[in-house]
Amino acid sequence: MTTDLPLAPDEVESFMLRGFHALRHAFPREVADECRALMWQQLGLSPDRPDEWAQPVIRLGSQKASPFHDAAHTPRLEAAWNQPVGAGRWHAQDGLGGTTPVRFPVNGDPGDDGWHIDGSYSHDDEYWVNVRSDGRSLLMLFLFSDVGGEDAPTRIRVGSHLDVPAVLAPAGDKGMFFGDVNEWLPNVHERQIALATGKAGDVYPCHPFLLHAADRHRGTNPRFVAQPGLTWTQPLDLAAPADPDSPVEMAIRIGLGLV
């Protein structure tokens, strides 16, 4: 398989129906190590002084340093974006936007481990989302540390992205507050749970409507995972003919019963 097609045809179909894919070795481990060292500096903490780790989670902001740009713009990763979103239909930031929650093996309620989809645009100083997923064509999980089953892996409701469009459609272009979506999905918790585990340098491209949740850290080493989004180059038009080369779009249409 070449970097032109990081995902095989069955993996593309799996993304459309399951809502995510584990892209292994998306960026070099050495780059992940460099990025992690920069985040330790931002935290003002050290991997060698666990006695100073006092909080279950600390959220860092957007990362603009060059190692983060290098992590987000490898040929393998950029080629992979073409397959779920569509060639020429995505726009990436220079570095990594969004937040990077660093999770520590510390007792206590992290306060952010509820099921949700991410908001994609600002409305009245809150994050909202609509059926066209304005402002976000992809959610991504960048693993900057090894993440095992006990290391607070992101939990994913497999296929939940197909349940969300029907909830958002009645809200029209205005959309709704992202935190309200989950309560309109009464049966989504019957869906299988997958864990976003892997090695530093792995990336999980996820459908923007995928229901996911944090988990508590039961392991040993702090977990570093960034959560940037990818944007559309042009707003998604669900009234236009369907684009079969965009699984993100096709999944929304499936959820609406349009295909």
C-alpha positions in Angstrom: 0.0 0.0 0.0 1.4 3.4 -0.9 1.1 6.7 1.0 -1.4 7.8 -1.8 -3.9 5.4 -0.4 -3.3 4.8 3.3 -6.8 3.3 3.8 -7.8 0.2 1.9 -11.3 0.2 0.3 -12.7 -2.0 3.1 -11.2 0.4 5.7 -12.9 3.4 4.0 -16.2 1.6 4.1 -15.6 0.7 7.8 -14.9 4.3 8.5 -18.2 5.3 7.0 -20.2 2.7 9.0 -18.2 2.6 12.2 -17.2 6.3 12.3 -13.5 6.0 12.9 -10.3 4.4 11.8 -6.9 3.8 13.6 -4.2 5.1 11.3 -1.0 3.5 12.6 2.4 5.3 12.3 0.7 8.5 11.0 3.7 10.5 12.2 7.1 9.6 13.5 7.5 8.5 17.1 10.5 10.8 17.4 8.2 13.8 16.6 5.7 12.6 19.2 8.5 12.5 21.8 9.6 16.1 20.9 6.0 17.3 21.1 5.5 15.6 24.4 8.6 17.2 25.8 7.3 20.6 24.9 4.0 19.9 26.6 5.8 18.8 29.8 7.4 22.3 29.7 4.0 23.9 29.4 2.6 21.9 32.3 5.5 22.9 34.5 5.8 19.3 35.6 8.2 16.4 34.9 7.8 12.8 34.0 10.4 12.0 36.6 8.5 13.6 39.5 5.2 11.8 39.8 4.7 13.0 43.3 3.9 16.4 41.8 1.1 15.1 39.7 -1.9 16.4 41.6 -4.8 16.7 39.1 -6.5 13.9 37.1 -6.5 16.1 33.9 -4.9 19.3 32.8 -6.0 20.8 29.4 -3.4 22.5 27.3 -4.4 24.9 24.5 -3.7 24.9 20.7 -0.1 23.9 19.8 1.6 26.0 17.2 5.3 25.0 17.5 6.9 23.5 14.5 7.0 19.9 15.8 3.2 19.9 16.0 3.0 21.1 12.5 5.3 18.3 11.4 3.1 15.8 13.2 0.0 17.1 11.5 1.3 17.3 8.0 3.0 14.1 7.1 2.3 12.8 3.6 0.6 9.7 5.0 -1.7 11.7 7.2 -2.6 14.2 4.5 -3.3 11.5 2.1 -5.6 9.8 4.7 -7.7 12.9 5.0 -8.6 12.8 1.4 -10.2 9.4 1.8 -12.8 10.1 4.5 -13.5 13.7 3.7 -12.8 14.0 0.0 -9.9 15.3 -2.0 -9.8 19.1 -2.0 -12.6 19.3 0.5 -10.6 19.7 3.7 -8.5 22.5 5.2 -5.9 21.9 8.0 -4.5 24.3 10.5 -0.7 25.1 10.6 -0.3 23.4 14.0 -2.8 21.6 16.1 -5.9 23.4 17.2 -8.4 22.5 19.9 -7.2 21.2 23.3 -4.8 18.6 24.4 -6.1 17.0 27.7 -3.2 15.4 29.6 -4.5 12.7 31.9 -2.6 11.6 34.9 -2.9 8.4 37.0 -4.3 10.4 39.9 -7.4 9.6 41.9 -10.4 11.9 41.6 -13.2 12.8 39.2 -11.8 14.4 36.1 -15.1 16.2 35.5 -15.1 15.7 31.8 -15.7 12.0 31.1 -19.3 12.2 29.9 -20.5 11.0 26.5 -20.7 13.8 23.8 -20.0 14.9 20.3 -17.7 17.9 19.8 -19.1 21.3 18.9 -17.8 22.8 15.7 -18.7 26.5 15.7 -19.2 29.3 18.2 -22.7 30.6 18.9 -23.4 32.9 21.9 -20.0 32.0 23.4 -20.8 28.3 23.3 -19.9 25.5 20.9 -22.8 24.3 18.7 -23.2 21.8 15.9 -25.6 21.5 13.0 -26.5 18.7 10.5 -24.1 20.1 7.9 -21.3 19.9 10.5 -20.3 23.5 9.8 -16.8 24.2 10.9 -15.6 20.6 11.2 -15.2 17.9 8.6 -13.2 15.5 10.8 -12.4 15.0 14.5 -9.0 13.5 15.1 -7.2 12.0 18.0 -3.4 12.4 17.9 -1.6 10.0 20.2 1.5 11.7 21.6 2.1 8.9 24.1 1.5 5.2 24.1 -2.1 4.5 25.2 -3.2 1.1 26.5 -6.5 0.0 27.9 -5.7 1.3 31.4 -4.2 4.7 30.2 -7.4 6.7 29.9 -8.1 5.8 26.2 -10.9 7.8 24.5 -14.0 5.6 24.5 -16.0 5.5 21.3 -19.6 4.5 20.6 -19.2 2.5 17.4 -21.5 3.7 14.6 -23.1 6.5 16.8 -22.4 9.1 14.1 -25.2 7.5 12.1 -27.7 8.3 14.9 -26.8 12.0 15.2 -28.0 13.5 11.8 -31.7 12.8 12.5 -31.4 14.6 15.8 -29.7 17.7 14.3 -31.8 18.0 11.1 -34.9 19.5 12.8 -32.6 22.3 14.3 -31.7 23.4 10.7 -28.7 25.6 10.0 -28.8 27.2 13.5 -28.1 23.8 15.0 -28.0 23.1 18.7 -25.7 23.3 21.7 -23.3 20.3 21.4 -23.9 19.3 25.0 -27.6 18.7 24.3 -27.2 16.2 21.5 -26.5 13.2 23.7 -29.8 13.4 25.6 -31.7 13.1 22.3 -30.0 9.7 21.6 -31.8 7.4 24.0 -30.7 4.1 22.4 -27.1 5.1 21.4 -25.7 3.5 24.6 -26.7 0.1 23.2 -23.9 0.6 20.7 -20.6 -1.2 21.1 -17.7 0.6 22.9 -14.3 0.7 21.3 -11.1 2.1 22.9 -8.7 4.5 21.0 -5.6 2.7 22.1 -2.2 2.7 20.2 1.3 3.9 20.1 2.7 7.4 20.0 2.5 8.5 16.4 -0.9 6.9 15.8 -3.9 9.1 14.7 -7.6 8.2 14.8 -9.6 10.1 12.1 -13.2 10.2 13.4 -16.5 11.4 12.0 -17.4 14.7 13.5 -20.7 13.3 14.8 -19.0 10.4 16.6 -20.1 10.0 20.2 -17.1 9.7 22.5 -16.0 10.1 26.1 -12.9 10.4 28.2 -12.0 7.7 30.7 -10.2 7.7 34.1 -6.6 6.9 34.1 -5.8 3.6 35.8 -2.3 3.1 34.4 1.1 4.4 35.3 2.3 7.0 32.7 0.4 10.3 31.8 -1.5 10.2 28.6 -1.1 12.9 25.9 -3.7 13.0 23.2 -4.5 16.1 21.1 -8.0 16.6 19.6 -7.8 18.9 16.6 -10.4 19.2 14.0 -10.3 19.5 10.2 -12.5 22.0 8.5 -14.4 22.1 5.1 -13.0 24.1 2.2 -16.7 24.7 1.3 -19.8 24.3 3.4 -21.4 20.9 3.0 -24.5 21.1 0.8 -26.9 18.2 1.5 -29.2 19.5 -1.2 -26.6 18.9 -3.9 -25.9 15.5 -5.5 -24.2 13.1 -3.1 -20.4 12.8 -3.2 -19.6 9.0 -3.0 -15.9 9.9 -2.5 -16.7 11.6 0.8 -17.6 9.0 3.5 -18.1 11.8 6.0 -20.8 13.3 3.8 -22.3 9.8 2.9 -22.6 8.9 6.6 -24.6 12.0 7.3 -26.9 11.1 4.3 -27.2 7.6 5.6 -28.3 8.9 9.0 -30.9 11.1 7.3 -32.2 8.2 5.2 -31.1 10.0 2.0 -29.1 7.0 0.6 
